[in-house]
C-alpha cells in the first residue's frame, strides 16, 4: 500500500480492494512460476529443482536493494516501513512447524491457495488443513499466551542485531544470495547426473 493508507489518501474499504488486486496478481505470478505444483515445491528438499530458493533469494535481494537505495536517495522514509516485533523462541518454533508442514505437504500457505484455485485436490486438502490448524491454534491460544509473547526483542533488524551498518548487511546478503545461486546450480547438475532425472 506504500504510505497512501497511512496518510489517509484512501479509506479502509478501498485498501481491501487494493489488497485483493495485489493478491490476485501475486497468486497469478506464483502459478505462472510453477509454484502451484507440489512436485516442483517438494523437489527443493530432494535437491532436484532449486527453483524455490532462487525465486525467494531474488525477491529478497530485489526488495532489499530497492528499499536501501530508495532510502539512500531520500525517496523513501525507512522509518515508515512496518516491522513486526520479534519474539525469538515462538517464531523459531513456528517457523520450524511451518517448514515441517512444507516438507510433508509440499505447500506453504500461499502456494496452497494458488494450487486450490487451479483445482488441484492436494492443494485443497492442504488448504483445509491450514484452516484446521488455525482453528486448533485459536482454541489453545489462551493456554500458550505466555509462551507466545516470550523472549520479546522488540522491533529488531539484522543491522541492529549484528551491529553492522545497513550497507554492509546488504552487501553480505547479496554475496550469500550469489553463493546460494551457484550452489543451487551445482547441486541440480549433480543430482541430475546421478539420477538421470530431468529437472522440471
C-alpha positions in Angstrom: 0.0 0.0 0.0 3.1 2.2 0.4 2.2 5.2 2.7 -1.0 6.0 1.0 -3.3 4.3 3.5 -1.2 5.6 6.4 -1.7 9.2 5.3 -5.4 8.7 4.7 -5.3 9.1 0.9 -7.9 6.4 0.8 -10.1 4.5 3.4 -10.1 1.0 4.8 -12.6 -0.3 2.4 -10.6 0.7 -0.7 -7.4 -0.7 0.9 -9.1 -4.1 0.9 -9.8 -3.7 -2.8 -6.2 -2.9 -3.5 -5.1 -5.8 -1.3 -7.4 -8.1 -3.3 -5.9 -7.0 -6.6 -2.4 -7.3 -5.3 -3.2 -10.8 -4.0 -4.6 -11.9 -7.3 -1.5 -10.6 -9.1 0.8 -12.4 -6.7 -1.1 -15.6 -7.0 -1.0 -15.4 -10.8 2.8 -14.9 -10.7 3.2 -17.9 -8.4 1.1 -20.1 -10.6 3.0 -19.0 -13.7 6.2 -19.7 -11.9 5.1 -23.3 -11.2 4.5 -22.8 -7.5 1.0 -24.2 -7.6 2.6 -27.7 -8.2 3.6 -29.5 -5.1 6.1 -31.7 -7.1 8.1 -28.6 -8.0 8.0 -27.3 -4.5 8.9 -30.6 -2.9 11.7 -31.1 -5.4 13.5 -28.3 -3.4 14.0 -30.7 -0.5 15.2 -33.5 -2.7 17.7 -31.1 -4.4 16.4 -31.8 -7.9 14.9 -28.4 -8.6 16.1 -25.4 -6.6 13.6 -23.0 -8.1 12.1 -22.0 -4.8 15.5 -21.0 -3.4 16.3 -19.0 -6.5 13.0 -17.2 -6.6 13.0 -16.4 -2.9 16.5 -15.0 -2.9 15.7 -13.0 -6.0 12.7 -11.5 -4.2 14.6 -10.8 -1.0 17.5 -9.1 -2.8 15.3 -7.1 -5.1 13.2 -5.7 -2.3 16.3 -5.2 -0.1 18.2 -3.2 -2.7 15.1 -1.2 -3.7 14.4 -0.2 -0.1 18.1 0.5 0.6 18.7 2.7 -2.4 15.3 4.5 -2.3 16.1 5.3 1.3 19.6 6.4 0.5 18.5 8.9 -2.2 15.7 10.2 0.1 12.7 8.9 -1.8 11.6 6.6 0.9 11.5 7.1 4.7 12.5 3.7 6.1 11.2 4.6 9.5 7.7 4.3 8.0 8.3 0.7 6.9 6.4 -1.5 9.3 8.5 -4.1 11.2 6.8 -6.7 13.3 8.0 -7.3 16.8 10.4 -10.2 17.3 9.5 -13.0 19.8 12.5 -15.3 19.2 11.5 -18.7 20.5 7.8 -18.7 19.5 8.8 -17.5 16.0 11.6 -20.1 15.7 9.3 -22.9 16.7 6.5 -21.6 14.4 9.0 -21.4 11.5 10.1 -25.0 12.3 6.4 -26.2 12.3 5.8 -24.3 9.0 8.9 -25.9 7.5 7.8 -29.4 8.6 4.4 -28.8 7.1 6.0 -27.6 3.9 8.2 -30.7 3.5 5.3 -33.1 4.3 2.6 -31.4 2.3 4.6 -29.8 -0.5 3.0 -26.4 0.0 3.3 -23.2 2.1 0.1 -21.3 2.9 0.3 -19.0 -0.1 1.1 -21.8 -2.6 -1.7 -23.9 -1.2 -4.2 -21.2 -2.1 -2.8 -21.0 -5.6 -2.9 -24.7 -6.0 -6.5 -24.8 -4.7 -7.6 -22.1 -7.1 -6.4 -24.1 -10.1 -8.4 -27.2 -8.9 -5.6 -29.4 -7.5 -7.0 -31.8 -4.9 -3.8 -32.0 -2.9 -3.8 -28.2 -2.7 -7.4 -28.1 -1.5 -6.7 -30.7 1.2 -3.7 -28.7 2.4 -5.7 -25.5 2.3 -8.4 -27.1 4.5 -5.7 -28.5 6.8 -4.3 -25.0 7.2 -7.7 -23.7 8.4 -8.0 -26.6 10.8 -4.6 -25.7 12.2 -5.8 -22.1 12.6 -8.8 -23.3 14.5 -6.7 -25.5 16.8 -4.3 -22.6 17.4 -7.3 -20.4 18.3 -8.6 -22.9 20.8 -5.3 -23.4 22.6 -4.1 -19.8 22.4 -5.4 -18.9 25.9 -3.2 -21.7 27.3 0.0 -20.6 25.4 -0.3 -16.8 25.6 2.7 -16.5 28.0 4.9 -18.5 25.6 3.5 -16.7 22.6 4.8 -13.4 23.9 8.0 -14.8 25.5 11.6 -13.9 24.5 10.5 -10.5 23.2 13.2 -8.5 21.4 11.1 -5.6 20.1 11.4 -4.4 16.5 14.9 -5.5 15.7 16.6 -5.6 12.3 19.7 -7.5 11.1 21.9 -4.4 11.2 20.7 -3.8 14.8 21.2 -7.5 15.8 24.6 -7.9 14.1 25.9 -4.4 15.0 26.7 -3.7 11.3 25.7 -0.9 9.0 22.8 -1.3 6.6 25.1 -1.1 3.7 27.3 -4.0 5.0 24.3 -6.2 5.7 23.0 -5.5 2.1 26.4 -6.4 0.7 26.6 -9.6 2.8 23.1 -10.7 1.8 23.9 -10.2 -1.9 27.1 -12.2 -1.5 25.1 -15.0 0.2 22.5 -14.9 -2.5 25.0 -15.2 -5.2 26.7 -18.1 -3.4 23.3 -19.8 -2.9 22.6 -19.4 -6.7 25.9 -21.0 -7.6 25.4 -23.8 -5.1 21.9 -24.4 -6.3 23.0 -24.7 -9.9 25.8 -27.1 -9.0 23.5 -29.2 -6.8 20.9 -29.5 -9.6 23.6 -30.7 -12.0 25.0 -33.2 -9.6 21.6 -34.6 -8.8 20.6 -34.8 -12.4 23.8 -36.6 -13.3 23.4 -39.1 -10.5 19.8 -39.9 -11.1 19.5 -39.3 -14.8 16.3 -37.4 -14.0 15.4 -34.2 -15.9 14.8 -31.2 -13.7 11.3 -29.9 -14.1 
